[in-house]
Amino acid sequence: MSRVPVEKARAYCKERGLRDPGHAFKSQRNNAKERGIEWDMTFDEWWTIWEPYFHMRGRGTNDLCMARTGDMGSYKVGNVYLTTHLGNARDYHAPRNAEKQRKQEQADRYWGRNDPYAEAKSHRAYKIHCNPVKRVAE
């Protein structure tokens, strides 16, 4: 990691009251390595991606994080993008949710639950069975 770009980035962040970008880069790189994910970015490349949005980086649901396309491959230019933590979680679960939805629709077709009146019928039956009329003995 070259000292000149890091020092410029640190000065830029210090002027604006932001965290140290050198520390953030090392932390993200080490975290990726601990998870067994390859890291193929220099500080310059990383900073070029983060610089306009560094003030929005954080750990909260709506703060930005760096994610990998399809949650696969290494951290390298062309395979990463910035998103919120919530967006990253949705991207991670999207293929699983799509498969779950497809299986549910298949089961509904099999069991005949694609009847447009099925919900109304089941709702009516539910009300009849759950709210029996009580007769008062006289």
C-alpha positions as CSV (number, residue, x, y, z in Angstrom):
1,M,0.0,0.0,0.0
2,S,1.6,3.2,-1.2
3,R,1.8,5.9,1.5
4,V,1.1,9.0,-0.7
5,P,-2.5,8.1,-1.7
6,V,-3.3,6.9,1.8
7,E,-2.0,10.2,3.3
8,K,-4.1,12.2,0.8
9,A,-7.2,10.2,1.6
10,R,-6.5,10.6,5.3
11,A,-6.2,14.4,5.0
12,Y,-9.4,14.5,2.9
13,C,-11.3,12.6,5.6
14,K,-9.7,14.5,8.5
15,E,-10.9,17.8,6.9
16,R,-14.4,16.4,6.8
17,G,-14.4,14.7,10.2
18,L,-14.6,11.2,8.8
19,R,-13.0,7.9,9.9
20,D,-9.5,6.9,8.8
21,P,-9.8,5.3,5.3
22,G,-6.5,3.4,5.7
23,H,-7.9,1.7,8.8
24,A,-11.2,1.0,7.0
25,F,-9.4,-0.5,4.0
26,K,-7.2,-2.8,6.2
27,S,-10.2,-3.8,8.3
28,Q,-12.3,-4.7,5.2
29,R,-9.4,-6.6,3.6
30,N,-8.7,-8.6,6.8
31,N,-12.3,-9.4,7.3
32,A,-12.6,-10.8,3.8
33,K,-9.4,-12.9,4.3
34,E,-10.8,-14.3,7.6
35,R,-14.0,-15.3,5.7
36,G,-11.8,-17.0,3.1
37,I,-12.6,-14.5,0.3
38,E,-9.8,-13.4,-2.0
39,W,-8.9,-9.7,-2.0
40,D,-7.6,-8.3,-5.3
41,M,-7.8,-4.5,-4.8
42,T,-5.2,-1.9,-4.0
43,F,-6.0,1.0,-1.7
44,D,-6.2,3.3,-4.8
45,E,-8.8,1.1,-6.4
46,W,-10.7,0.8,-3.2
47,W,-10.6,4.5,-2.5
48,T,-11.7,5.3,-6.1
49,I,-14.9,3.3,-5.4
50,W,-15.5,4.7,-1.9
51,E,-14.4,8.3,-2.1
52,P,-17.7,9.9,-3.2
53,Y,-19.7,7.8,-0.7
54,F,-17.3,7.3,2.2
55,H,-19.3,9.5,4.5
56,M,-22.2,7.1,4.1
57,R,-20.2,4.0,5.0
58,G,-21.1,2.2,8.3
59,R,-22.7,-0.8,10.0
60,G,-26.3,0.3,10.2
61,T,-29.1,-1.2,8.1
62,N,-29.2,1.8,5.7
63,D,-25.4,2.5,5.7
64,L,-23.3,1.6,2.7
65,C,-21.2,-1.5,2.4
66,M,-19.2,-3.1,-0.4
67,A,-20.8,-6.2,-1.8
68,R,-19.7,-8.7,-4.5
69,T,-21.8,-9.4,-7.5
70,G,-23.8,-12.6,-6.9
71,D,-22.0,-12.9,-3.6
72,M,-19.3,-14.8,-5.5
73,G,-15.7,-14.3,-6.5
74,S,-13.1,-12.1,-5.1
75,Y,-13.2,-8.4,-4.0
76,K,-11.9,-6.8,-7.2
77,V,-12.8,-3.9,-9.5
78,G,-15.7,-5.0,-11.7
79,N,-17.0,-7.6,-9.2
80,V,-18.0,-5.2,-6.4
81,Y,-20.6,-2.6,-5.9
82,L,-21.8,-0.3,-3.0
83,T,-25.2,-1.0,-1.5
84,T,-26.9,-0.7,1.9
85,H,-26.6,-3.6,4.4
86,L,-30.3,-4.3,3.9
87,G,-29.8,-4.3,0.1
88,N,-26.9,-6.7,0.5
89,A,-29.0,-9.1,2.6
90,R,-31.8,-9.0,0.0
91,D,-29.4,-9.7,-2.8
92,Y,-28.0,-12.6,-0.9
93,H,-31.4,-14.1,-0.2
94,A,-33.0,-13.3,-3.6
95,P,-32.2,-16.6,-5.3
96,R,-33.4,-18.6,-2.4
97,N,-36.6,-16.6,-2.1
98,A,-37.3,-16.9,-5.8
99,E,-36.9,-20.7,-5.6
100,K,-39.1,-20.8,-2.5
101,Q,-41.8,-18.8,-4.4
102,R,-41.6,-21.1,-7.4
103,K,-42.0,-24.2,-5.3
104,Q,-45.0,-22.6,-3.5
105,E,-46.7,-21.8,-6.8
106,Q,-46.1,-25.3,-8.0
107,A,-47.6,-26.8,-4.9
108,D,-50.6,-24.4,-5.2
109,R,-51.2,-25.6,-8.7
110,Y,-51.0,-29.2,-7.7
111,W,-53.4,-28.8,-4.8
112,G,-55.8,-26.7,-6.8
113,R,-55.2,-23.5,-4.9
114,N,-55.2,-21.4,-8.0
115,D,-58.9,-21.1,-7.8
116,P,-59.7,-17.3,-7.8
117,Y,-62.4,-17.8,-5.2
118,A,-60.3,-20.2,-3.0
119,E,-59.4,-17.4,-0.6
120,A,-63.0,-16.3,-0.2
121,K,-64.2,-19.9,0.2
122,S,-61.6,-20.7,2.8
123,H,-62.3,-17.4,4.6
124,R,-66.0,-18.2,4.7
125,A,-65.4,-21.7,5.9
126,Y,-63.0,-20.4,8.6
127,K,-65.6,-18.0,9.9
128,I,-68.3,-20.7,10.0
129,H,-66.1,-23.1,11.9
130,C,-64.6,-20.6,14.2
131,N,-67.7,-18.7,15.1
132,P,-70.4,-21.3,15.9
133,V,-73.8,-19.9,16.8
134,K,-74.4,-20.3,20.5
135,R,-78.0,-21.1,21.4
136,V,-79.3,-19.9,24.7
137,A,-81.5,-22.5,26.4
138,E,-84.7,-21.0,27.6
